[in-house]
Amino acid sequence: MAEGLAEDFFRSAVLAGSAVQGAARFPFRRSLATALRRRKKGVEEMSVITQAKRIVFKVGTSTLTYENGKLNLRRIETLCKVLSDLHNSGHEIILVTSGAIGVGVGKLGLKSRPEETEKKQAVAAVGQCELMFIYDKLFGEYNQTVAQILLTADATESESSRKNVENTFEELLKMGIIPVVNENDTVAVDELVGHCFGDNDTLSATVAAVVEADLLVILTDIDGLYDANPRNNPDAKRIPYVREITDEIRALAGGTGSNRGTGGMRTKISAAEIALANGITCCVISGADPKTIYRLFDGEQIGTTFAAQRK
């Protein structure tokens, strides 16, 4: 019997040694080990999302409006309902919204977005009132209170003004209020004339950094970053995770998306860079159906996750 046990032990040792040698000789075994490590890392990154408490959501003009510039009320109502539900479940919610000019164009019955900066500012003033009226009404349907915060770039550049912004956000969140943030288009022209900083993707990342958010979620008209343009390439594949923003990743970004906004995938990657630099994970997902947000917080991998290193 002792001899049999010795033989079994020897056979097991030989098999184990063969397996180790096999891993070195057969690439598919190394590939399997790599895949398992990546899967584990993916699970860890998804847990950052599902466990996030303070979340900044950014919604763009193309998500909020139809092609004619008028508000997509059904989509906005669903968005307000989902965010209210997340708020009820214990999350702290901040909404960064575009759309003031787009909504203003629809409200005034204009055929197209004005070209002159002064007219854009006037249209934005009209649209911002309409936008906040809608948010106040729809969030109010779910017993949520919202507050409007209009920011300009210089509000976060100096230490004193940045501290004032931080304090305002902190007090609003302590009071259970959902801040609704937009760039102050009536006095800040960076976005209107197309300068990079003025886009609301960058604004959302800046807000996420200021409030030390756990997560930034950007809702857009495309469901993530692709290895080619999915609008004209049917073979384009979505990239689920980006752990480092390289020149290759930047090169995948195109220009402006729809004709109703100022952002594109390029600005979303720039926003993700700001978020990652501040240890904040950023998710870019489709805003076509806001209920998709539930899938994200249920741990499903959707869109593209720009994964930050753990703080």
N, C-alpha and C positions, 0 to 999 in steps of 0.2 A: 504493500500500500504506500509506504514511504517512497519507493522507487517511482510509483505512478504519480504521486504529488510532485516529485522532483521533475519528472518528464513534463507535466502540465506547466510547471513554473518556467521551465526552460523554453517550452513552446511559446508561452505568452511573451517571454522576454524577446524571443526571436521576432515574433509578430510585431511587437511594439517597435523594435529596432527597424524592422522593414518599413513600418508606417512612417517613422521619422525620415528614413532615407527616401521613401516614396514621395514625401512632401517636397523634398528637395529636387527629386527627379521628375515629378509630374506637376506641371504648372497649374493644372486645374485644381489641385488640392490647395495650393497657395491662394488661388483665386477664391476658393470657397472660404478660406480663413479670412481673407480680406473682406469678402462680402459680409461675413458674420460680424466683423468688427464695425463695418460701415452701418450695418443694420442696428447694432447696439448704439452707435453714436447717433443715428437717426432717432431712435427711441428716446435717448437722453435729450435731444434737441426738441422733440415734440413735447416732452414733459415741461420744458421751459415755457412753452406756449400754454399748455393746459393749466399750469399752476400760476400763470401771470395774474397779478392783482390789479396793478395800475396799467391801463391800456390806452394808447392813443390810436384812434381810428381816423384815417383820412379818406374822404370821399371826393371824387372829382366831378367836374362839370358834366362829362360824358355819362356819368352814372346817374346824375340828378335830373338830366333833361332829355327831351326827345331831340331829334335832328332839327326841328323847327325852333328850338330854344326854350320851348315851354316846359314847365316842370312835369316830371314823371311822378305824379302823385302816388301812384300805386307802389312804386319802388321806394320812394322816400318814406311812405307810411310803414312799409315792411322793415326798412332800416331802423326807424325810430322804435318800432316794436321789439326788434331783436336786441338793440342796444339797451332798451329799458329792461328787458328780461335779464340780460347779463348784469346790469346794475342791481337788479333785485336779488341776484344770486350772490352778490358780495363783491363784484368787481368795481373798481373806480374807472369811470369812463370819461374820456376827453374826445370830443369830435372836432377835427379840423376839416372845414368845408370850403370847397371852391364854389363857384356858381353865381357869384353876385352879378358879374357882367352878363353871363349867359341868361340868367333869369330876368335881368333888366331888359335885355334884347327882346325876350318873349313878352314881358309885361308891356313894353312900349310899342309892340307890334312892328319892330324894325325888321327889315328883310335880311340884314346881315350884321355881323359884329362891326362896330365903327372902327375906323383906322386911326383917327386922331386921338391923341392921349387925353385931351380935355373932354372929348365926348365919351371916351371910355370911363373916365372918372365920374361923369354925370350919370351914365347908365349904371355904373356900379353902385352909386348912392341909392338909386331907385331899386335895383335888384337886391341889395343887402336888406332893405326893409322888408321886402316880400319874402326873402329867404328866412329871416328870423321869425317873421309872422307864422310861416308854415311850420318851422321847427317848434316854436312855442306851442302851437296848437296841437301838433301830432304827438310830441312828447307829453304834453299835458293830458292827452287821452289815456296815458298809462301812468298818471300821477307822478310824473317826473318834472322837476323844475330845471330850466336851462338858464344859462347866463351868457351874454355875448361878450367876447373878448376880441378886439380888433388890434392887431399888432403891426408894428413896422420894424424894419431890421435894427434900427438904433435902440429899440426897446430892450434888446438882449445883449447889446454890445458893451455898454458900460456896466460896471459892477453894481452901482446904485440902482439903475433902472432895471437891471436883470433881477436884483433882489426883490424889487417891488412886484415884478411879474410873478416870481416864485411865490411870494406871500399871497398874492391874489388867488393863484391856482390852489394853493394849500388850503386856504380858508374855504373856498368854494367846495373842494372835495370833502373837507371835514363836515360841511353842512349838507352833504349828500346831493349836491347840485352838479349837473352835467355842463361843463364849460363848452361852448360852441365857438370855435376860433376861426378867424379869417384874417387875411392881410388887409390892412386899411387902405383899400384901393383909391379912396378919395384924396389921400395925401401921399401915398407911396406909389411911385410910378415904375419901380423896377419890374414888376410883373407885367404891367401894361405895355411897356416898350420891349419886353422880351429878354431882359437880363436874367441870367441863370438864377441868382439868389431869390428872385421874386416869385418863383413857382411855389405852389402850396405843398408839393412833395417835400421840398427843402424846409418849408415852414413847419410841416408836421414833424420832421426829424429834429428840428431845433426845439420845438415844444416838448418832444419826448425827452430830449436831453435836459431841458430846464426843469421839468417836473420829476426827473429821474424815473421814467416809466420802466416797466418790466418788459413791455412789448409794444411795437409799432405795427399796425396793420393798415396797408394801403389798398383801398378798393379801386379797381380800375376797369377799363374796357377790354382787358386781355387777362387771361388766367395764368400769368406768370412770365418768367423769362424763358425764351426759346433759343435753340441753337441756330435758328434761321427765322426769317419773317414768316409767321404762320398765316398771314393774310394773303400771301402769294406763293407759299411753298407748302403743299399738303404733307410733305415728309418731315416738316419741322417737328422737333421733339422738345417737350417741356423739360426744363432743368429743375428738378425738385429741391435741391439743396445747393447753396453757394456758401462756402466756408471762408473764402478769401476773394476779395474783389481785385482781380488782376486786369492788365491791359486787354487780355483776351475777352474777359467778361464785359469790359467797357465797350469793346468793339462790337459786341452782339446787340447793343442798344441802338435803336434807330432814332429818328427825330420825333417831332410832335405826333401824337396819336390822332384823335378826332379833331375836327375843325372848330369845336366848341370850347376847347381848353387850351392851356399853354404848356401842359406837361406831356411827356412821352416816357418810354422806358428809360431813356437816358437820365431824366430827372429822378426817376425812382431808384436807379442805381446810385446816383449821387446822394439821395436821401438815405439809402441803406448804408453808404459809407459813413455818413455822419452818425447814424445809429450805432453801427458796429464800433466806431471809435469811442463811443460812450458806453460800450458793453450792453447794448440793447439789441435784441433780435428783431428783425424786420421781416414781415410776411407780405408779399404782393399777391393778391388774389382777385378773382373776378368779382365785380360788384353787380353783375347782371341780376343775380338773385341773392339779396342780403341774407337769406336763410342759410346760405353756404357758410356763413360765419359759425353757425352751430357745429358744422362738421369739423372746422378747424379746432374748436375748443373741445370736441369729443376725441381729439387725438388723431384725426385722419390727416394724411399728408395731401394738401391741396396747394395749388399755386407754386410759388417759389419762396423758400425760406432762406433768408440771409442770416446765417447762424452766428451769433456773437460768442466770444469766449466767455465762459462762466466768470461772473464777478467774484 
